[in-house]
C-alpha cells in the first residue's frame, strides 16, 4: 500500500511516500481501505516529538488519526462491523505507528462508526478528531440551552465545530477570530469578536455578565481572557493547554467512544453540523498540507484525499 511515513522525528521535509505492506489485522480489529483523512496540528506536533511523553512514536511511523473509508477485513472476534461498511472514526493507540496517512489502516470497532450516506468522504475524513474535541469539551463544561459560550479560535478546526454543536444545543456563541473570518463565523450563527489587546473588554460589551462557559482551542492568553471576561474558572475548558487546571479550569484530552462518534454522525444527518474544508490535498502532497497547517491561518479542515 501507499503510505506517508516519518522515518524518525522531524517535520514536513522528512515525510516520505513509500510502498509498504498493509498493517496486520488482529482478532479484535478491522481493516479499513481509506478514502480520506485530515491533517491536524497534533499530527506535526507528534511528528516533531513534542508529544513523546504522552504518545510515543515507533518508527517508521505513519501519522494521522482521522479515518474515513470502507471496511475490507474483519478480525475473528469482531461483531457489529462487517466487510463493506462505510465508516469514519478516530484511530488512536497508546503508541503511534499505524496512522491514517495511508491506503489502509487498522482500527478497533469502537474507533469507527457507520458513515451517514449524506456525509461525503472528504467531510467524513475531517470530522472525527476535531469533532470529538469540540463535543467532549462542551460536555465537560455542561453547555446547554440558554448558555452563552465563548469559543476561542472559532474559525479553526475545533472551533468551527464547537460553534455548530453549541448552537445545536440552543446556546448563544461568541467566537474569537481575525476580522477576515468574521463573515465566515456569522454564517454558522456565531457573533464574532476580534483577537488582540482589549479582547476581554470587547467580550464584556457583548456579554456584560460574562459568558457562562468558554472553550479554548488555541492556548496562549485564552484562559486569562476568559477569566477577565467573567467566566467562572470551572466552566473554562481547553483542548490544547493542560496548565489551565492550575487556574481552576478543565483540560480535555480527546478519547474515542462509539457513542460520541454516533452523536457526531447524528448531528451531520440533521444538517446541524458540517465540516468546512480549507483545502484538499492528494496523499503525495502531504508535506504541503503540513506546511499549510503549521502556518496557523487555515479556516476549517485540511483534508488528504486517498484514491
N, C-alpha and C positions, 0 to 999 in steps of 0.2 A: 504494500500500500504506500501511497504518498503521505508523507508527514513532515511537518516543520519541527526541527529538532534543535535544541541547545546542547552542544557537546560539553559545556561547562557553564558556570555562572557568567553572565555577560549581558549585552544589550542587543539592540536591533541588528547591528553589524555582525553579530555572532550567530544569528539564526541561519539554519541550513535546511533546504528542501531535499529530503532523502527518500529513497525506496527502501522500506524495511518490512519485515514480516508483521502481519496483524497481531494485536495483543492476544494472549491466551485467554480463553473463556473458562472461568471456574464454574463449579456446580451451582453456585448461587448468584450467577451473573448472566447478563445478556450482552450480546454483541450488536452494536448499532452502526449501520452504514450512514455516515453523516452527510447531511445536505448543507448545513450552515453551523457556524459557531460565531463567537464575537470576541473582540479584544476589550479587556477591562484593565484599568490601571494596576490591579493586583497581579496581572499576568507578568508585566515587565518588572514590577517590584519583586515578585518571586524570582524571576529570571536573574535579577541582579544580586540575589542573596539577602535582600532586606528582611525576608520573612522566614529565614532559615530556622530561627528558634521555635517558630510555631508550626511551619510546614516545610520540613527539609526536602531537598530535591535529590533524586537519584538519576545519574547521568548515564547515557544520553537521555535528556528529558524532553518530552513533548508538552509544551504549555497548553493552557486553555481549560476551562471548566464548563462553559456553556455548551449545550448539545441539542441538536435537532436533526432527526433522521429516522431511518426505518430499521426496525429490529430484524436481523438476519440470522441470529442463532440464539438459542436459549439453553442455559445450563439445566442439568437434570433435576435440580432441587427448586427450580423457579416455578411459581404459579402466578397467575394473574397477568402475565405478559406473554404474547405469542409472536411467532415469526410473522412479519408483515405489518405489525402495529406501527403506526406513525406516532412518534413520541418526541417530547422535548424534556429537558431537565438540566440538572446541575451535578456534574460528575466530579466530586472532590473526595480525595482519600487522604489518610494521615501522611503519606509520603507522595510527593509529586513525581510522577513517572509517565503514566499513560494518559496524557491530556487529550484535548479535543481539536487541536490543530492538525487534523489527520482525516483520512478517508474512513477510518473505523475507530471506535473506542469501546471499552467495556464499562458497564455500569451495573450496580446493584439495583434491583427492581424499585426500591423506594426512591431512587435518584431520578426516576423518569416518570412521566405520566402521559396519557394519550394527548396528542395534539388536536385541538379543535379544527374541524375542516375549514373554518373561516380564517384561521391563522396561517399566513403564508410562511414559507420556510425561513426567509430572512428575519422576519419578526420573531419567529419561534427561536431562532438561533441567538437572538439578542435579549431574550426575556428573562431567563431564569436567575442569573446571579444578581442583577440589579433589581429585578422584581422581588426576589426573596429578601434582599436587603431592605428595600422600601417597606414591604409588608411586615417584616419582623420588627423593624424599628418603630413603625406606627403602633403595632401591637404592644410593644414594650412600654410605651407611654400612654396606652389606652385611648388613642384618638377615636372619637366617636362623633355622632351627630351633634351639631351646635358648638363644637370646639373651633377655636381659631388656631391654626398651625403655622409656624414659621419654618419654611424649608430653605436651608442654605444650599447654594449651588443648584437652584431649582431647574436649570436648563440642562444639567448633566444627566448621565445615565441613570443614576439612582434618583436624583431629584425630580426629574420629569415624571417618573413612575409614581413616586411618593405623592406628587401633586394630584395625580389622577385617582390614586387609591383613596386619599383623604377626601377628595371631592365626592367619590362614590359613597363614602360613609356619611356624607352630609356636613362635612367640615368646611369652614372658610379657610383659604390658603393664601398666605403671604409668601412670595418667593423672591429670594435674592438672586440677582443676575446683572450682568453688564447691560447697558442700555440697548445694545444691538439685539439682545434676546428678549426684550420686554414684550413685543408683539407675539413672539413665539409662545411665551408663558400665558399671555391673555387668551390665546386660542384654546388652552387647556383649563381655563377658568381660574387661574391664579391672578393675584394682584401683585404686580412686580414692584420691587424696590431696588434701587441701585446699590452696588457694592461701594466700599470705600469709607473714608472718615465721615463720621456722623450717621452711620448706618443705624445704630440703636435709636437715635433720636428720630430718624425717618420712620422706623417701625412704630415707635410710640405715637407718631402723628396718625398712623393708620389704626393702631390699636392702643388707645390711651391707657387701658388697664393691663396691657401686656398680653402677648399670646398665651394661650392655655398650654401649648406644647411647642417644642422646637426640635427639628431634625437636622443634624449636622452631617453633610455629605462631602465636606471639603477640608475640615480641620482648621488650623490657624487660630484666628480670633473668634470663630463662630460661637464657641461656648460662652465666651465673655460677652459677646454682643447679645446673645440670648438672655443671659442673666441681667444685663443692663436694660434690656427691653421689658423686663418684668416677668419672665417665665420662671416658675418655681424650679429649683435645681432638679428635683426628682422627675420632672417631666421634660427634661432635656436629654436627647439620645444622640449618640454619634455612631456611625458605622466605620469611621476612619481613625478615631483618636481615643485609645484606651485611657489616656490620662484624664478624660472627662469625669471619671469616677472619683477623682480626688476633689472635684468641685461639687460632688453630690449628684452628678448625672449618671446616665446609664450608657454602657457600651454594648453594642450588638456585634458579635462575631457570627457571621452567617452560617446557618445549618440548613440541611435539606430534609424535608419531610414530604411524603406523598400528599398530605392534607394541604400544605401550603402551595405546592405546585398545582393541585386541583383548584385551589382558590384563585390563583392567577389565571388558570385556564377559564374558569367561570367568568371572571371579570372581562377577559377578552371576548368571550362569546356574547356577553351582554353589551358589548361595544362601550364599556366603561373604562377600558384600558387598551391603549395602542402603544406600540414601540416605535418612537421616532428614530429614524435611521439617518445618521450623519453622512455616512459613505459606506459603500460596499467594495471590498477588495477580493480578488482571487487569492487562493492559498499561496500562489507564487509571489505575491506582493505583501506577505505578512510583515516584513521589515518596515515597509512604508506605512502600514496600518499602525505598527507600534510607534513610529515617529509621530504620526498624527495624534495618537492618544497621549503621548508624552508632551505634546505642545500645550495641553490643558485648555484648548479652545474649542473642543468638539461640542456639538449640540446633539444630545441623544446618544445613540449607539453606533459603534463601528463594527460592521459585520464582515466575516470572512465567508466567502461563497466556496463551497466544496462540490465539485462536479459529481 
